[in-house]
Amino acid sequence: MAGFGKAMACREHVRIRLGTRFMSSSSSSWWQSVEPAPKDPILGVTEAFLADPSPDKVNVGVGAYRDDNGKPVVLQSVREAERRIAGNLNMEYLPMGGSMKMVEETLKLAYGEQSEFIKDKRIAAVQSLSGTGACRLFADFQKRFRPDSQIYIPDPTWANHHNIWRDAQVPQRTYHYYHPESKGLDFSALMDDIKNAPNGSFFLLHACAHNPTGVDPSEEQWREISHQFKVKGHFAFFDMAYQGFASGDPDRDAKSIRIFLQDGHHIGISQSYAKNMGLYGQRVGCLSVLCEDEKQAVTVKSQLQQLARPMYSNPPVHGALVVSTILGDPELKKLWLKEVKVMADRIIGMRTMLRENLEKLGSPLSWKHITDQIGMFCYSGMTPEQVDRLTKEFHIYMTRNGRISMAGINTSNVGYLANAINEVTKSS
Amino acid sequence: MNPEMASPSSSSDRRITVLARHLAGVEMDSKNDSISAFPTSGSDNNSVFSHVVRGPEDPILGVTVAYNKDPSPVKLNLGVGAYRTEEGKPLVLNVVRKAELLLVNDRSRVKEYLPITGLAEFNKLSAKLMFGANCPAIQENRVTTVQCLSGTGSLRVGAEFLAKHYLQRTIYIPQPTWGNHPKIFTLAGLSVKTYRYYDPATRGLNFQGLVEDLSSASSGAIVLLHACAHNPTGVDPTFQQWEQIRKLMRSKGLMPFFDSAYQGFASGNLDADAQPVRMFVADGGELLLAQSYAKNMGLYGERIGALSIVCKTADVAARVESQLKLVIRPMYSNPPIHGASIVAAILKNRDLYNEWTIELKAMADRIISMRQKLFEALRARGTPGDWSHIVKQIGMFTFTGTKL
């Protein structure tokens, strides 16, 4: 947000400076007053990591899965799908709403294989540019059709959520979520915020594996949240970037969504295949909005397409083909589900190992939250200064909010990491 | 899995209350006034989006929708701008198939996120393709290039950057132009005006009108220029006319924003089609360029393109690039990898590149010969009127001059 503020100031500055001098002289640039933008806090970490020559360096910054050798993974199911696709099909434009086959399969994952909403065609859904693109499309849609609304975003959240709704020009507020003292959920404050928000407010919820804290409401807590949403008439928009990746079981990870659906909410969902299918760079996802009936779903979908057209016309075909090839073939789908569970299990195993290592080192602090939290990230509770020490002294790279990407941990570096964390925290 | 947080009331009391509520179900809820449906309620019967009306079909893509629905055996689709073979089939270039198989067989390749600005190799090669390998602006690091989602995405990112950082928020677009142009610029926050372009009387360029309109544009305004093969008219300025346009624009400080969707596809020669853009770069001034590989590499659905901004200095270019990232990140974080990998594989390999230029020329030649054949067929039937514009116009489209 500092960047945006600076950009605003910059534009005004330029207007004043160049007010009357609008002829571009041969020597000065129109962009002379453009300020350098701050580095993206998350992606900037990887840049710094890559530039570091130290052999001991560890990257627990960005949320991309790594195997136990610290290598990125292309799933077997994905390789096989690509083998079938490569060089065969044409590369014609997809419709603005993307690959219908991919979208159908994707809705089944979120809403349930036998979902009545799918059968009744009540869901307006379009292929999106991964989770970011889905959130942005929804934010633009919200701005256009509920221009007086604002969005409640959990504190903390993935930093880009703020950017997305800001650029869509939807005012935002935060609601209590993380409880620093217990490194868990601040449930009573969260419920208070839900109650105190004006009726009919829009809320962003992380369906599972909250990013960056790894702290999720329990099933009972989700039921209470859902009930309170009914009381207040709030709108729930779920960002689900980790289905299958959190517990290893996609249906279990979608529990929060299923509870809201059972309770009759008309929700919105952003889904991403970046992590659970390892398709990061392919930018494949889906935005869906549950509507009153089929007619309204058609209507809403047409408007979502109107927003996509002036942004990128139609979404990229390759990743969508990979997804629909896998999910459309029972054998490949089975293989995929197995591979997702392997990834989730490895993460869970690393949580256990990190905690055990820290406890063995005799750390004076409690590290129970490492195994209580879920998904790719652990909110360690370390301060920015402690994180800076980790980077400077131990070449360990993470975001300064103390978020550890568990995927960056493996059996070779977990001991080193535990030692380093212990060193910088033992006197706190 | 997750511990219940301790709260003042006992957690078991709370659990019982929650259970009771659920067991009591709808009957209990309906007795409670506070849960009656709000206008903005997100539950039960009323959607928060009930008031949304259906959006119109896209005028261009809607044609294909209608074509697909039509059962007639003699139907023709002359709507969407996607290349077709002699047999009326879509075409995947051989060189693209080759590149894809290379990629899929390379087990060292991964699918990680690209940087926000996209595949670096692709960006460099794209800039060289348009500006020329020996372009001083590139050698002086004055050009920033970022991978975007084809032409549309490049235009949108460039327009959002302009709306944030440029002192003028007016963009002039030619009349007519691609239907999506005004929407892109409007949603990006620019205000759209037009300049005269097509002359229905001659079915050619209204050069005088163009000059008049650009001369009276507010200084510093942005001007959208089709680099070649104007869409939808197929009418391009001559090189002399381009030179006059360039002089005029530079004298008024008008900011050129080139849309290049057909490089190589228009004349069959990549360098020839790049001339207008290169003219503007050669004078040392600044400009924006949106490139698309949808048509000339047949990569339509892969959404691969690039936005380049040519700046006065390397320092400015670096700062501009950092601000472009702030536009992209909240839109889609980083661009899709597949199309970029294909383009880079082709552009950097001499054999593949040469193969590509040959296939590209073949596509352009087929279009040119179809123009010729259509023209001759109309003449042979004695169709009244002058149809020479069909062969004078260039690129994928012809403005027939027929009325609805």
Chai-1 contact restraints between the chains, C-beta under 6 A:
chainA,res_idxA,chainB,res_idxB,connection_type,confidence,min_distance_angstrom,max_distance_angstrom,comment,restraint_id
A,G3,B,L326,contact,1.0,0.0,6.0,A-B,restraint_1
A,A7,B,K164,contact,1.0,0.0,6.0,A-B,restraint_2
A,V14,B,L167,contact,1.0,0.0,6.0,A-B,restraint_3
A,R15,B,L167,contact,1.0,0.0,6.0,A-B,restraint_4
A,L18,B,L167,contact,1.0,0.0,6.0,A-B,restraint_5
A,F22,B,S219,contact,1.0,0.0,6.0,A-B,restraint_6
A,F22,B,G220,contact,1.0,0.0,6.0,A-B,restraint_7
A,F22,B,G253,contact,1.0,0.0,6.0,A-B,restraint_8
A,M23,B,G253,contact,1.0,0.0,6.0,A-B,restraint_9
A,S24,B,G253,contact,1.0,0.0,6.0,A-B,restraint_10
A,S29,B,C311,contact,1.0,0.0,6.0,A-B,restraint_11
A,S29,B,K312,contact,1.0,0.0,6.0,A-B,restraint_12
A,S29,B,V316,contact,1.0,0.0,6.0,A-B,restraint_13
A,W30,B,E286,contact,1.0,0.0,6.0,A-B,restraint_14
A,W31,B,C311,contact,1.0,0.0,6.0,A-B,restraint_15
A,W31,B,V316,contact,1.0,0.0,6.0,A-B,restraint_16
A,W31,B,V320,contact,1.0,0.0,6.0,A-B,restraint_17
A,V34,B,H165,contact,1.0,0.0,6.0,A-B,restraint_18
A,V34,B,R319,contact,1.0,0.0,6.0,A-B,restraint_19
A,V34,B,V320,contact,1.0,0.0,6.0,A-B,restraint_20
A,V34,B,Q323,contact,1.0,0.0,6.0,A-B,restraint_21
A,P36,B,R319,contact,1.0,0.0,6.0,A-B,restraint_22
A,P36,B,S322,contact,1.0,0.0,6.0,A-B,restraint_23
A,A37,B,S322,contact,1.0,0.0,6.0,A-B,restraint_24
A,A37,B,Q323,contact,1.0,0.0,6.0,A-B,restraint_25
A,A37,B,L326,contact,1.0,0.0,6.0,A-B,restraint_26
A,A64,B,E112,contact,1.0,0.0,6.0,A-B,restraint_27
A,P72,B,V110,contact,1.0,0.0,6.0,A-B,restraint_28
A,P72,B,E112,contact,1.0,0.0,6.0,A-B,restraint_29
A,V74,B,V110,contact,1.0,0.0,6.0,A-B,restraint_30
A,V74,B,K111,contact,1.0,0.0,6.0,A-B,restraint_31
A,E82,B,V104,contact,1.0,0.0,6.0,A-B,restraint_32
A,A86,B,E100,contact,1.0,0.0,6.0,A-B,restraint_33
A,A86,B,L101,contact,1.0,0.0,6.0,A-B,restraint_34
A,A86,B,V104,contact,1.0,0.0,6.0,A-B,restraint_35
A,G87,B,R97,contact,1.0,0.0,6.0,A-B,restraint_36
A,G87,B,E100,contact,1.0,0.0,6.0,A-B,restraint_37
A,G87,B,L101,contact,1.0,0.0,6.0,A-B,restraint_38
A,N90,B,P90,contact,1.0,0.0,6.0,A-B,restraint_39
A,N90,B,V92,contact,1.0,0.0,6.0,A-B,restraint_40
A,M91,B,L299,contact,1.0,0.0,6.0,A-B,restraint_41
A,M91,B,Y300,contact,1.0,0.0,6.0,A-B,restraint_42
A,M91,B,G301,contact,1.0,0.0,6.0,A-B,restraint_43
A,M91,B,E302,contact,1.0,0.0,6.0,A-B,restraint_44
A,E92,B,P90,contact,1.0,0.0,6.0,A-B,restraint_45
A,E92,B,Y300,contact,1.0,0.0,6.0,A-B,restraint_46
A,E92,B,G301,contact,1.0,0.0,6.0,A-B,restraint_47
A,Y93,B,Y300,contact,1.0,0.0,6.0,A-B,restraint_48
A,Y93,B,G301,contact,1.0,0.0,6.0,A-B,restraint_49
A,L94,B,G301,contact,1.0,0.0,6.0,A-B,restraint_50
A,L129,B,Y332,contact,1.0,0.0,6.0,A-B,restraint_51
A,T132,B,Y332,contact,1.0,0.0,6.0,A-B,restraint_52
A,T132,B,S333,contact,1.0,0.0,6.0,A-B,restraint_53
A,G133,B,Y332,contact,1.0,0.0,6.0,A-B,restraint_54
A,R136,B,M331,contact,1.0,0.0,6.0,A-B,restraint_55
A,F145,B,F49,contact,1.0,0.0,6.0,A-B,restraint_56
A,F145,B,V52,contact,1.0,0.0,6.0,A-B,restraint_57
A,N163,B,R329,contact,1.0,0.0,6.0,A-B,restraint_58
A,N163,B,P330,contact,1.0,0.0,6.0,A-B,restraint_59
A,I164,B,P330,contact,1.0,0.0,6.0,A-B,restraint_60
A,D167,B,P330,contact,1.0,0.0,6.0,A-B,restraint_61
A,G184,B,M5,contact,1.0,0.0,6.0,A-B,restraint_62
A,L185,B,M5,contact,1.0,0.0,6.0,A-B,restraint_63
A,F187,B,M5,contact,1.0,0.0,6.0,A-B,restraint_64
A,S188,B,S7,contact,1.0,0.0,6.0,A-B,restraint_65
A,N199,B,F38,contact,1.0,0.0,6.0,A-B,restraint_66
A,G200,B,F38,contact,1.0,0.0,6.0,A-B,restraint_67
A,G200,B,T40,contact,1.0,0.0,6.0,A-B,restraint_68
A,D216,B,N2,contact,1.0,0.0,6.0,A-B,restraint_69
A,S218,B,N2,contact,1.0,0.0,6.0,A-B,restraint_70
A,S218,B,E4,contact,1.0,0.0,6.0,A-B,restraint_71
A,R223,B,V18,contact,1.0,0.0,6.0,A-B,restraint_72
A,E224,B,V18,contact,1.0,0.0,6.0,A-B,restraint_73
A,K230,B,I35,contact,1.0,0.0,6.0,A-B,restraint_74
A,K230,B,S43,contact,1.0,0.0,6.0,A-B,restraint_75
A,V231,B,S34,contact,1.0,0.0,6.0,A-B,restraint_76
A,V231,B,I35,contact,1.0,0.0,6.0,A-B,restraint_77
A,G233,B,F38,contact,1.0,0.0,6.0,A-B,restraint_78
A,G233,B,T40,contact,1.0,0.0,6.0,A-B,restraint_79
A,G233,B,S41,contact,1.0,0.0,6.0,A-B,restraint_80
A,F235,B,G42,contact,1.0,0.0,6.0,A-B,restraint_81
A,F235,B,V48,contact,1.0,0.0,6.0,A-B,restraint_82
A,G264,B,S43,contact,1.0,0.0,6.0,A-B,restraint_83
A,G264,B,D44,contact,1.0,0.0,6.0,A-B,restraint_84
A,H265,B,G42,contact,1.0,0.0,6.0,A-B,restraint_85
A,H265,B,S43,contact,1.0,0.0,6.0,A-B,restraint_86
A,H266,B,G42,contact,1.0,0.0,6.0,A-B,restraint_87
A,H266,B,S47,contact,1.0,0.0,6.0,A-B,restraint_88
A,G278,B,K111,contact,1.0,0.0,6.0,A-B,restraint_89
A,L279,B,K111,contact,1.0,0.0,6.0,A-B,restraint_90
A,Y280,B,K111,contact,1.0,0.0,6.0,A-B,restraint_91
A,Y280,B,E112,contact,1.0,0.0,6.0,A-B,restraint_92
A,Y280,B,Y113,contact,1.0,0.0,6.0,A-B,restraint_93
A,G281,B,K111,contact,1.0,0.0,6.0,A-B,restraint_94
A,G281,B,E112,contact,1.0,0.0,6.0,A-B,restraint_95
A,G281,B,Y113,contact,1.0,0.0,6.0,A-B,restraint_96
A,G281,B,L114,contact,1.0,0.0,6.0,A-B,restraint_97
A,G281,B,I337,contact,1.0,0.0,6.0,A-B,restraint_98
A,Q282,B,P336,contact,1.0,0.0,6.0,A-B,restraint_99
A,R283,B,P336,contact,1.0,0.0,6.0,A-B,restraint_100
A,C291,B,S47,contact,1.0,0.0,6.0,A-B,restraint_101
A,E292,B,S47,contact,1.0,0.0,6.0,A-B,restraint_102
A,T299,B,V52,contact,1.0,0.0,6.0,A-B,restraint_103
A,T299,B,R54,contact,1.0,0.0,6.0,A-B,restraint_104
A,V300,B,F49,contact,1.0,0.0,6.0,A-B,restraint_105
A,V300,B,V52,contact,1.0,0.0,6.0,A-B,restraint_106
A,S302,B,R54,contact,1.0,0.0,6.0,A-B,restraint_107
A,S302,B,G55,contact,1.0,0.0,6.0,A-B,restraint_108
A,Q303,B,V52,contact,1.0,0.0,6.0,A-B,restraint_109
A,Q303,B,G55,contact,1.0,0.0,6.0,A-B,restraint_110
A,Q306,B,G55,contact,1.0,0.0,6.0,A-B,restraint_111
A,P310,B,K183,contact,1.0,0.0,6.0,A-B,restraint_112
A,P310,B,I184,contact,1.0,0.0,6.0,A-B,restraint_113
A,P310,B,L187,contact,1.0,0.0,6.0,A-B,restraint_114
A,M311,B,R156,contact,1.0,0.0,6.0,A-B,restraint_115
A,Y312,B,L149,contact,1.0,0.0,6.0,A-B,restraint_116
A,Y312,B,T152,contact,1.0,0.0,6.0,A-B,restraint_117
A,Y312,B,G153,contact,1.0,0.0,6.0,A-B,restraint_118
A,S313,B,T152,contact,1.0,0.0,6.0,A-B,restraint_119
A,P316,B,E302,contact,1.0,0.0,6.0,A-B,restraint_120
A,P316,B,R303,contact,1.0,0.0,6.0,A-B,restraint_121
A,P316,B,P336,contact,1.0,0.0,6.0,A-B,restraint_122
A,V317,B,G301,contact,1.0,0.0,6.0,A-B,restraint_123
A,H318,B,H338,contact,1.0,0.0,6.0,A-B,restraint_124
